[in-house]
Amino acid sequence: MILYWNYSVLNMSKIAYLFLAGECPDPWHEDLSDTDALLVAVDGGYVHLRRLGLKADILMGDFDSITAEHYADLARMGTEVIRWPREKDNSDSDLACGELYRRGYSLLYLFGALGGTRFDHALGNIGMMHLWKRRGLRIVLLQGNLHAEVLSQESVLLRGNSGDLISLLPLTPEVTSVSTNGLKFTLNQESLYAGESRSLSNCFITERICLEVGEGSLLLMHYRTGR
C-alpha cells in the first residue's frame, strides 16, 4: 500500500502503521483495511483503530488509557499485547518504534502523534522521528492533510498538487547542499540554519517536486491542498 507520496524504497520496506493517542482525523487517502501492513496501537491509539473498524495486530503501552471494554475486544480478536511499566525512561511511542525496528520494520506511518493538550508530547514525537532516522528507521507522520518526515543525506521525489504548501525546518544547526525543483522559491545547493524562517511556507508549482539534502537533518512538512 502506497499513500500519496512515492519513494522507490517503499517497494523494499517492511511497513507498519502506528496509531498513537493524539488527534487522528480519518485517513482520507486510502482504506487502511486493504493493507497487508502491520497495524499497531500504542495505548490510547487503540481507540482510533476501533473507531475506524480496524483490528490491531499488536497493542503496546503502559495501558493507562485502556478500559475493560477495550481488553474484552482485544481478547476476542486475539491481538498480541506488549505491556510496559508506567514509570520508565522512554515514552510508549519510542518503545514501540524500538520493538518494531527489532522485528525488522524499516518504514512506519505514524498517526495520532500531534494534537491534544500535550504539546511536549508532539515535540517529543518529532525528536523521536529524528533519533530513529539516524538509526535507519524511516518514520512518516500523517495528520489530516499533513505529511511530515525527517530527511538527511538523500534525494526524494514528492507527489502533490500545484499550490500545496511545504516547509523545511532544520533539526541540526546547519543543513548543507539543499536543492529543490518544482517549488515557487528554489534552493540550489544552499545551506539552511536552525531558527531561520527562510524555508517556511514554500509551495508546489508542479505535481512532482524533487528535494536533495546534504549533511544535517531537516523536517519536511508537506500540507496537501486537495486529493
ZADO-1210 file (C-alpha; in nm, 4 decimals, padded with zeros to 6 digits):
<atoms>
<atom x="00.0000" y="00.0000" z="00.0000" code="MET" pos="1"/>
<atom x="00.1453" y="00.3347" z="-00.1048" code="ILE" pos="2"/>
<atom x="-00.0060" y="00.6638" z="00.0005" code="LEU" pos="3"/>
<atom x="00.0088" y="00.9907" z="-00.1901" code="TYR" pos="4"/>
<atom x="00.3889" y="01.0253" z="-00.1991" code="TRP" pos="5"/>
<atom x="00.6221" y="00.7814" z="-00.3658" code="ASN" pos="6"/>
<atom x="00.9707" y="00.6571" z="-00.2904" code="TYR" pos="7"/>
<atom x="01.1317" y="00.3640" z="-00.4674" code="SER" pos="8"/>
<atom x="01.2351" y="00.2390" z="-00.1223" code="VAL" pos="9"/>
<atom x="00.8710" y="00.1686" z="-00.0327" code="LEU" pos="10"/>
<atom x="00.8663" y="-00.1407" z="-00.2512" code="ASN" pos="11"/>
<atom x="01.1529" y="-00.2856" z="-00.0460" code="MET" pos="12"/>
<atom x="01.0288" y="-00.1901" z="00.3009" code="SER" pos="13"/>
<atom x="00.8621" y="-00.3859" z="00.5767" code="LYS" pos="14"/>
<atom x="00.5797" y="-00.1475" z="00.6741" code="ILE" pos="15"/>
<atom x="00.3774" y="-00.0873" z="00.9900" code="ALA" pos="16"/>
<atom x="00.1031" y="00.1646" z="01.0749" code="TYR" pos="17"/>
<atom x="00.1407" y="00.3012" z="01.4259" code="LEU" pos="18"/>
<atom x="-00.1541" y="00.4718" z="01.5982" code="PHE" pos="19"/>
<atom x="-00.0831" y="00.6993" z="01.8976" code="LEU" pos="20"/>
<atom x="-00.3337" y="00.8647" z="02.1307" code="ALA" pos="21"/>
<atom x="-00.3226" y="01.2200" z="01.9870" code="GLY" pos="22"/>
<atom x="-00.5716" y="01.3677" z="01.7422" code="GLU" pos="23"/>
<atom x="-00.6325" y="01.1392" z="01.4455" code="CYS" pos="24"/>
<atom x="-00.8555" y="01.2703" z="01.1660" code="PRO" pos="25"/>
<atom x="-00.9933" y="00.9906" z="00.9487" code="ASP" pos="26"/>
<atom x="-00.7314" y="00.8951" z="00.6876" code="PRO" pos="27"/>
<atom x="-00.8867" y="01.0041" z="00.3588" code="TRP" pos="28"/>
<atom x="-00.6163" y="00.8837" z="00.1207" code="HIS" pos="29"/>
<atom x="-00.6859" y="00.5088" z="00.1231" code="GLU" pos="30"/>
<atom x="-00.8828" y="00.2441" z="00.3094" code="ASP" pos="31"/>
<atom x="-00.6361" y="00.1027" z="00.5617" code="LEU" pos="32"/>
<atom x="-00.8334" y="-00.2212" z="00.5768" code="SER" pos="33"/>
<atom x="-00.6915" y="-00.3052" z="00.2326" code="ASP" pos="34"/>
<atom x="-00.3314" y="-00.3070" z="00.3522" code="THR" pos="35"/>
<atom x="-00.1192" y="-00.6084" z="00.4431" code="ASP" pos="36"/>
<atom x="00.0978" y="-00.3875" z="00.6654" code="ALA" pos="37"/>
<atom x="00.1057" y="-00.4401" z="01.0409" code="LEU" pos="38"/>
<atom x="-00.1485" y="-00.2330" z="01.2380" code="LEU" pos="39"/>
<atom x="-00.0141" y="-00.1307" z="01.5780" code="VAL" pos="40"/>
<atom x="-00.1922" y="00.0616" z="01.8555" code="ALA" pos="41"/>
<atom x="00.0063" y="00.2384" z="02.1247" code="VAL" pos="42"/>
<atom x="-00.2074" y="00.2599" z="02.4379" code="ASP" pos="43"/>
<atom x="-00.4961" y="00.5034" z="02.3728" code="GLY" pos="44"/>
<atom x="-00.4268" y="00.4871" z="01.9995" code="GLY" pos="45"/>
<atom x="-00.6338" y="00.1697" z="02.0068" code="TYR" pos="46"/>
<atom x="-00.9453" y="00.3899" z="02.0212" code="VAL" pos="47"/>
<atom x="-00.8662" y="00.5282" z="01.6739" code="HIS" pos="48"/>
<atom x="-00.8342" y="00.1825" z="01.5210" code="LEU" pos="49"/>
<atom x="-01.1562" y="00.0745" z="01.6907" code="ARG" pos="50"/>
<atom x="-01.3374" y="00.3812" z="01.5569" code="ARG" pos="51"/>
<atom x="-01.2148" y="00.3008" z="01.2058" code="LEU" pos="52"/>
<atom x="-01.3346" y="-00.0597" z="01.2400" code="GLY" pos="53"/>
<atom x="-00.9812" y="-00.1994" z="01.2147" code="LEU" pos="54"/>
<atom x="-00.8207" y="-00.4838" z="01.4094" code="LYS" pos="55"/>
<atom x="-00.4968" y="-00.4069" z="01.5891" code="ALA" pos="56"/>
<atom x="-00.2335" y="-00.6724" z="01.5271" code="ASP" pos="57"/>
<atom x="-00.0360" y="-00.5540" z="01.8302" code="ILE" pos="58"/>
<atom x="-00.1204" y="-00.3330" z="02.1276" code="LEU" pos="59"/>
<atom x="00.1738" y="-00.1785" z="02.3122" code="MET" pos="60"/>
<atom x="00.1937" y="00.0616" z="02.6081" code="GLY" pos="61"/>
<atom x="00.1588" y="00.1048" z="02.9815" code="ASP" pos="62"/>
<atom x="-00.2212" y="00.0910" z="02.9381" code="PHE" pos="63"/>
<atom x="-00.3088" y="00.3963" z="03.1436" code="ASP" pos="64"/>
<atom x="-00.5908" y="00.4737" z="02.8988" code="SER" pos="65"/>
<atom x="-00.7247" y="00.1290" z="02.8091" code="ILE" pos="66"/>
<atom x="-01.0619" y="00.0277" z="02.9541" code="THR" pos="67"/>
<atom x="-01.2044" y="-00.3113" z="03.0496" code="ALA" pos="68"/>
<atom x="-01.4172" y="-00.2950" z="02.7344" code="GLU" pos="69"/>
<atom x="-01.1037" y="-00.2497" z="02.5264" code="HIS" pos="70"/>
<atom x="-00.9427" y="-00.5517" z="02.6923" code="TYR" pos="71"/>
<atom x="-01.2504" y="-00.7599" z="02.6070" code="ALA" pos="72"/>
<atom x="-01.2210" y="-00.6525" z="02.2425" code="ASP" pos="73"/>
<atom x="-00.8538" y="-00.7448" z="02.2358" code="LEU" pos="74"/>
<atom x="-00.9107" y="-01.0888" z="02.3868" code="ALA" pos="75"/>
<atom x="-01.1852" y="-01.1607" z="02.1351" code="ARG" pos="76"/>
<atom x="-00.9675" y="-01.0584" z="01.8382" code="MET" pos="77"/>
<atom x="-00.6515" y="-01.2340" z="01.9542" code="GLY" pos="78"/>
<atom x="-00.4389" y="-00.9189" z="01.9487" code="THR" pos="79"/>
<atom x="-00.0779" y="-00.9537" z="02.0653" code="GLU" pos="80"/>
<atom x="-00.0260" y="-00.7434" z="02.3799" code="VAL" pos="81"/>
<atom x="00.3040" y="-00.5929" z="02.4982" code="ILE" pos="82"/>
<atom x="00.2832" y="-00.4108" z="02.8301" code="ARG" pos="83"/>
<atom x="00.5418" y="-00.1779" z="02.9835" code="TRP" pos="84"/>
<atom x="00.5531" y="-00.0274" z="03.3351" code="PRO" pos="85"/>
<atom x="00.4113" y="00.3227" z="03.3811" code="ARG" pos="86"/>
<atom x="00.7338" y="00.4510" z="03.5331" code="GLU" pos="87"/>
<atom x="01.0048" y="00.4254" z="03.2684" code="LYS" pos="88"/>
<atom x="01.2699" y="00.6322" z="03.0921" code="ASP" pos="89"/>
<atom x="01.1203" y="00.6215" z="02.7410" code="ASN" pos="90"/>
<atom x="00.7789" y="00.7094" z="02.6026" code="SER" pos="91"/>
<atom x="00.5412" y="00.4395" z="02.4833" code="ASP" pos="92"/>
<atom x="00.5765" y="00.5613" z="02.1241" code="SER" pos="93"/>
<atom x="00.9582" y="00.5449" z="02.1405" code="ASP" pos="94"/>
<atom x="00.9489" y="00.1937" z="02.2872" code="LEU" pos="95"/>
<atom x="00.7023" y="00.0871" z="02.0170" code="ALA" pos="96"/>
<atom x="00.9355" y="00.2131" z="01.7441" code="CYS" pos="97"/>
<atom x="01.2201" y="00.0197" z="01.9035" code="GLY" pos="98"/>
<atom x="01.0153" y="-00.3008" z="01.9180" code="GLU" pos="99"/>
<atom x="00.9163" y="-00.2729" z="01.5513" code="LEU" pos="100"/>
<atom x="01.2729" y="-00.1906" z="01.4483" code="TYR" pos="101"/>
<atom x="01.3952" y="-00.5049" z="01.6244" code="ARG" pos="102"/>
<atom x="01.1333" y="-00.7036" z="01.4331" code="ARG" pos="103"/>
<atom x="01.2784" y="-00.5818" z="01.1043" code="GLY" pos="104"/>
<atom x="01.0398" y="-00.2995" z="01.0132" code="TYR" pos="105"/>
<atom x="01.2068" y="-00.0177" z="00.8183" code="SER" pos="106"/>
<atom x="00.9121" y="00.2153" z="00.7461" code="LEU" pos="107"/>
<atom x="00.6461" y="00.3341" z="00.9923" code="LEU" pos="108"/>
<atom x="00.3421" y="00.5507" z="00.9182" code="TYR" pos="109"/>
<atom x="00.2612" y="00.7410" z="01.2354" code="LEU" pos="110"/>
<atom x="-00.0955" y="00.8548" z="01.3160" code="PHE" pos="111"/>
<atom x="-00.2127" y="01.0474" z="01.6229" code="GLY" pos="112"/>
<atom x="00.1292" y="01.1973" z="01.7009" code="ALA" pos="113"/>
<atom x="00.0045" y="01.5585" z="01.7251" code="LEU" pos="114"/>
<atom x="-00.2825" y="01.7493" z="01.8830" code="GLY" pos="115"/>
<atom x="-00.4438" y="01.7399" z="02.2219" code="GLY" pos="116"/>
<atom x="-00.3260" y="01.9330" z="02.5262" code="THR" pos="117"/>
<atom x="00.0292" y="01.7941" z="02.5480" code="ARG" pos="118"/>
<atom x="00.2487" y="01.9997" z="02.3158" code="PHE" pos="119"/>
<atom x="00.5509" y="01.8420" z="02.4836" code="ASP" pos="120"/>
<atom x="00.4406" y="01.5033" z="02.3517" code="HIS" pos="121"/>
<atom x="00.4126" y="01.6434" z="01.9985" code="ALA" pos="122"/>
<atom x="00.7661" y="01.7843" z="02.0156" code="LEU" pos="123"/>
<atom x="00.8867" y="01.4609" z="02.1723" code="GLY" pos="124"/>
<atom x="00.7471" y="01.2648" z="01.8787" code="ASN" pos="125"/>
<atom x="00.9318" y="01.4903" z="01.6307" code="ILE" pos="126"/>
<atom x="01.2516" y="01.4341" z="01.8280" code="GLY" pos="127"/>
<atom x="01.1824" y="01.0610" z="01.8269" code="MET" pos="128"/>
<atom x="01.1497" y="01.0650" z="01.4466" code="MET" pos="129"/>
<atom x="01.4881" y="01.2365" z="01.4236" code="HIS" pos="130"/>
<atom x="01.6527" y="00.9847" z="01.6578" code="LEU" pos="131"/>
<atom x="01.5205" y="00.6790" z="01.4764" code="TRP" pos="132"/>
<atom x="01.6072" y="00.8268" z="01.1370" code="LYS" pos="133"/>
<atom x="01.9718" y="00.8265" z="01.2452" code="ARG" pos="134"/>
<atom x="01.9327" y="00.4601" z="01.3417" code="ARG" pos="135"/>
<atom x="01.7940" y="00.3679" z="01.0000" code="GLY" pos="136"/>
<atom x="01.4175" y="00.3676" z="01.0635" code="LEU" pos="137"/>
<atom x="01.2066" y="00.5896" z="00.8373" code="ARG" pos="138"/>
<atom x="00.9004" y="00.7351" z="01.0128" code="ILE" pos="139"/>
<atom x="00.6339" y="00.9240" z="00.8162" code="VAL" pos="140"/>
<atom x="00.3953" y="01.1296" z="01.0300" code="LEU" pos="141"/>
<atom x="00.0410" y="01.1710" z="00.8969" code="LEU" pos="142"/>
<atom x="-00.2071" y="01.4182" z="01.0420" code="GLN" pos="143"/>
<atom x="-00.5046" y="01.5102" z="00.8243" code="GLY" pos="144"/>
<atom x="-00.3550" y="01.6755" z="00.5157" code="ASN" pos="145"/>
<atom x="-00.0044" y="01.6883" z="00.6674" code="LEU" pos="146"/>
<atom x="00.2793" y="01.4550" z="00.5724" code="HIS" pos="147"/>
<atom x="00.5996" y="01.5086" z="00.7712" code="ALA" pos="148"/>
<atom x="00.9280" y="01.3242" z="00.7954" code="GLU" pos="149"/>
<atom x="01.2963" y="01.3770" z="00.8657" code="VAL" pos="150"/>
<atom x="01.5354" y="01.3927" z="00.5707" code="LEU" pos="151"/>
<atom x="01.9148" y="01.3626" z="00.5757" code="SER" pos="152"/>
<atom x="02.1706" y="01.2949" z="00.3031" code="GLN" pos="153"/>
<atom x="01.9176" y="01.1837" z="00.0441" code="GLU" pos="154"/>
<atom x="01.7123" y="01.2777" z="-00.2583" code="SER" pos="155"/>
<atom x="01.3348" y="01.2297" z="-00.2575" code="VAL" pos="156"/>
<atom x="01.0534" y="01.2727" z="-00.5063" code="LEU" pos="157"/>
<atom x="00.7221" y="01.4036" z="-00.3701" code="LEU" pos="158"/>
<atom x="00.3869" y="01.3966" z="-00.5456" code="ARG" pos="159"/>
<atom x="00.1224" y="01.6571" z="-00.4745" code="GLY" pos="160"/>
<atom x="-00.0804" y="01.9355" z="-00.6317" code="ASN" pos="161"/>
<atom x="00.0137" y="02.2802" z="-00.7534" code="SER" pos="162"/>
<atom x="-00.0434" y="02.5090" z="-00.4551" code="GLY" pos="163"/>
<atom x="00.0463" y="02.2513" z="-00.1881" code="ASP" pos="164"/>
<atom x="00.2467" y="02.4087" z="00.0938" code="LEU" pos="165"/>
<atom x="00.5839" y="02.2808" z="00.2092" code="ILE" pos="166"/>
<atom x="00.8188" y="02.3840" z="00.4891" code="SER" pos="167"/>
<atom x="01.1723" y="02.2629" z="00.5546" code="LEU" pos="168"/>
<atom x="01.2799" y="02.3057" z="00.9177" code="LEU" pos="169"/>
<atom x="01.6422" y="02.2305" z="01.0145" code="PRO" pos="170"/>
<atom x="01.6754" y="01.9986" z="01.3143" code="LEU" pos="171"/>
<atom x="02.0531" y="02.0397" z="01.3288" code="THR" pos="172"/>
<atom x="02.2441" y="02.3723" z="01.3473" code="PRO" pos="173"/>
<atom x="02.3139" y="02.3578" z="00.9722" code="GLU" pos="174"/>
<atom x="02.1775" y="02.1539" z="00.6813" code="VAL" pos="175"/>
<atom x="02.4005" y="02.1709" z="00.3749" code="THR" pos="176"/>
<atom x="02.3543" y="02.1307" z="-00.0009" code="SER" pos="177"/>
<atom x="01.9764" y="02.1703" z="-00.0023" code="VAL" pos="178"/>
<atom x="01.8283" y="02.1831" z="-00.3523" code="SER" pos="179"/>
<atom x="01.4664" y="02.1921" z="-00.4692" code="THR" pos="180"/>
<atom x="01.2989" y="02.1528" z="-00.8060" code="ASN" pos="181"/>
<atom x="00.9291" y="02.2227" z="-00.8633" code="GLY" pos="182"/>
<atom x="00.8772" y="02.4808" z="-00.5872" code="LEU" pos="183"/>
<atom x="00.7977" y="02.8517" z="-00.6236" code="LYS" pos="184"/>
<atom x="01.1130" y="02.9563" z="-00.4371" code="PHE" pos="185"/>
<atom x="01.4090" y="02.7462" z="-00.5461" code="THR" pos="186"/>
<atom x="01.7105" y="02.6390" z="-00.3436" code="LEU" pos="187"/>
<atom x="02.0279" y="02.5402" z="-00.5254" code="ASN" pos="188"/>
<atom x="02.2932" y="02.3654" z="-00.3164" code="GLN" pos="189"/>
<atom x="02.2313" y="02.6063" z="-00.0283" code="GLU" pos="190"/>
<atom x="02.2595" y="02.5784" z="00.3497" code="SER" pos="191"/>
<atom x="01.9667" y="02.6165" z="00.5894" code="LEU" pos="192"/>
<atom x="02.0204" y="02.7093" z="00.9537" code="TYR" pos="193"/>
<atom x="01.8200" y="02.6193" z="01.2636" code="ALA" pos="194"/>
<atom x="01.5897" y="02.9001" z="01.3768" code="GLY" pos="195"/>
<atom x="01.5733" y="03.0820" z="01.0439" code="GLU" pos="196"/>
<atom x="01.2340" y="03.1207" z="00.8765" code="SER" pos="197"/>
<atom x="01.3635" y="03.1277" z="00.5196" code="ARG" pos="198"/>
<atom x="01.2327" y="02.7832" z="00.4280" code="SER" pos="199"/>
<atom x="00.8800" y="02.8199" z="00.5712" code="LEU" pos="200"/>
<atom x="00.5671" y="02.8108" z="00.3516" code="SER" pos="201"/>
<atom x="00.7054" y="02.7434" z="00.0066" code="ASN" pos="202"/>
<atom x="00.4595" y="02.5976" z="-00.2440" code="CYS" pos="203"/>
<atom x="00.4373" y="02.3432" z="-00.5254" code="PHE" pos="204"/>
<atom x="00.4178" y="02.4785" z="-00.8805" code="ILE" pos="205"/>
<atom x="00.4088" y="02.1269" z="-01.0316" code="THR" pos="206"/>
<atom x="00.2621" y="01.7912" z="-00.9294" code="GLU" pos="207"/>
<atom x="00.6047" y="01.6439" z="-00.8580" code="ARG" pos="208"/>
<atom x="00.8944" y="01.8022" z="-00.6770" code="ILE" pos="209"/>
<atom x="01.2459" y="01.6852" z="-00.6065" code="CYS" pos="210"/>
<atom x="01.4372" y="01.7588" z="-00.2858" code="LEU" pos="211"/>
<atom x="01.8055" y="01.6973" z="-00.2217" code="GLU" pos="212"/>
<atom x="01.9545" y="01.7226" z="00.1272" code="VAL" pos="213"/>
<atom x="02.3223" y="01.7032" z="00.2222" code="GLY" pos="214"/>
<atom x="02.4753" y="01.6916" z="00.5707" code="GLU" pos="215"/>
<atom x="02.2482" y="01.7549" z="00.8684" code="GLY" pos="216"/>
<atom x="01.8793" y="01.6798" z="00.9215" code="SER" pos="217"/>
<atom x="01.5636" y="01.8709" z="00.8396" code="LEU" pos="218"/>
<atom x="01.1929" y="01.8176" z="00.8980" code="LEU" pos="219"/>
<atom x="00.9883" y="01.8120" z="00.5796" code="LEU" pos="220"/>
<atom x="00.6275" y="01.9247" z="00.6313" code="MET" pos="221"/>
<atom x="00.4004" y="01.8882" z="00.3271" code="HIS" pos="222"/>
<atom x="00.0441" y="02.0219" z="00.3509" code="TYR" pos="223"/>
<atom x="-00.1681" y="01.8773" z="00.0746" code="ARG" pos="224"/>
<atom x="-00.4434" y="02.1092" z="-00.0512" code="THR" pos="225"/>
<atom x="-00.6527" y="01.8595" z="-00.2450" code="GLY" pos="226"/>
<atom x="-00.6937" y="01.4980" z="-00.3434" code="ARG" pos="227"/>
</atoms>
